[in-house]
Amino acid sequence: MRLESPTPDILPASDLSEAKWFCLRSQPKHEHIAAARLRQCEGIEVFCPRVRIQRSTRRGLVWFTEALFPNYLFARFEWMQSQALVRSSPGVSGIVRFGDHVPEVPGGALDDLRHYMDDAELKTVAFHIVEGDDVEIVEGPFRGQNGVVKQLLPARERVKVLLEVLGGATEVELCLTSVFKEAAVLV
């Protein structure tokens, strides 16, 4: 069993009283719980970015909310004053460290991340279908088939999709919610 040093090799001793950003590891699927509990503590600022995405399931398209960085979140606090409280908070497994070195997360990196997230912790990643997109059918008798969008019918919230059925190309008209296109991943 390794004991954690109360003053690891992070910063000069004079900087230990300044609030810095650190990366925290949470218990699996408990990022939001850890963030909520830490927000209740005075002197601790928390950033836990999450995304809301649609996924194809047996029930059709379903919205899911997930952590952008599964099992991780960020907290800004004064090391000497709050590290024990942070480590023992419900949902927190520990503070990310490499041996005795606890890296500080640069504030600029979190500013960039917040800008990408539109200054919110929850960002909805939606897909937009255009003619020529490859889509998967997620409902109805053609469920699981892939096709190409030939025409959008926005007034009726429908779409025409070209499918390969029995060796030939067939155009079918489907409800817009019956087709799914993977959202583009922005890096």
N, C-alpha and C positions, 0 to 999 in steps of 0.2 A: 504494500500500500504506500503510495507516494503522497507525502504531505505537500500542500500548496504553500508556497512562500507568500506571505502577506505583501511583500514588496518585490515583485518579480522584476526582471531586467526589462523594463518598458521605457522609462524616461529618467532623466536626471531627478534626483530627490526633490529639487526645487519645483519640478513640474507635476509632481504627484498630487498636488492640491488643486490643479486646474482641471476643469471638466473636459474630457476627451471622448471621442467616439470609439467604441469597442464592438467587436462582433461576438454575439452570444450564441451558444448552441442550445436549442430547445429539445424537449422530449418530442418524439415523433408525433406529428399532426397537432402539436400544442403551441405553435408559434403565436397564435392569436390569444391564447390563454396567458402565456408568459408576458406578452405585450400589455394586455389589460391589467395584470397584476402589477407590473413595473410602473405603469402610468399612475397608479395610486400612490406611489412613493414620491416623496418630495425630493427635488433635486435630480431627478432622472428623466431624461428625454428619450423617447423610444421611436424607432422607425421600423415598421414591419411591412414591407411591400407585399401586396397580394394581387393576383390577377383573377378575373372572372372570365371563364372561357366556356364555349359550348363544346360538348363531346357527343359523339354518336353512341347511343346505347340501344338496348333492346326496346326501350320505350320511345325511341326516336331521339331527337336532340334534347339534351338536358344541360342546364347551366351548372357549372361547378366553380367554387371559389377555392383557390389554392395559393400557398405561399410562393412568391417568386423565387425564393431561395429556401427550398424545403429544409426544415430543422434549424434555420438560422434567422436571426433578427439583429438589429443594431440598437445600441443604447449609448447615451452620452451621460457621463457621470464623473464625479471626482473619485479617483481610485481609492485614496486612503479613507475617504468618508463612506463610500457606498459599495465597495466590491463585495464585502461579505453579505450584505443585504441582497445584492443582485444574484450572487451564486446560490443563495438559499430561497429565492423566490419560486413559487409554484410554477411549473412548466419549464423552468430553466435547468438545463443539465450542467452548464458551466460556461465559463468565459473561454473563448478560443485562445489557445496558447500553443507555442512550439517550444517544448521543454520549459525553461524558465522565462522565455520571451513571450510577452503578451503584446501583439502588434496593435498599434493604434490605427483605426481606419481614417484615412484622410478626409477631412470635411468636404473638400472639393469633389471627391468621389461620390459622397452622399448627396451633395448638391446636384450633381449631374443625374444621379438616379432619381431624385425627387423631380427634377425638370422633366425627365422621360415619363415619370408617372403623373405628370400634370399637377404637381404639388398635392397629391392625394396618396393614400396608402392602398387604395383599391382602384385598379384600372380594368375596364372591360375591353377585352380583345375580341372584336367582332370581325366576321368575315363578310366581304362584299362580293357578290357573284356578278360576273360580267360574261358576255358572250365569248365562247372559246375556252372557258375554265373547265378543268377536269373536276368532276364532282362524284360523290358517292351517294347512292339512294339509301335513305335510312328508314323509310316507312313503306308499307304497301307490298304488293306482290313482287316488285323488283328490288326489294331490300337486299343490300349487299352488292348490287351491281354497280359498276362504274360507267360513267358516260361523259359526254361533252355537251355543255350548254350551247344551244343553237339560238334561242330567243328568250328574252325576258318579257313577261306580261305583267308589268307592275300594277296596273289598274285592278287586276283580278288576283294579284299576289300569287301568280303561277309562273312556271318556267317550262320551256320546251327543251328536252334533253334527247340527244342522239345516243341510242343504245345499240349494242350488238346482241341481237337475239336470234338464235338458231342459224347462225352464220350470216345473217344479213343485218344491215343497218335499219333501225326503226326509230322514228321520232315519237316520243311520248310526252304528254303534257302532265305535269305534276304540280302539287302544291309547293310553294317556295320553301316551306319548312320540312319538306320531304327530302331535300337534297342538302348535302353537307360538303363544304370545301374547307380543307385545313387552313387555319389562319397563318398568315406569313409570320415568321419569327424574325423580329427586329433585334439586331445585335448592336 
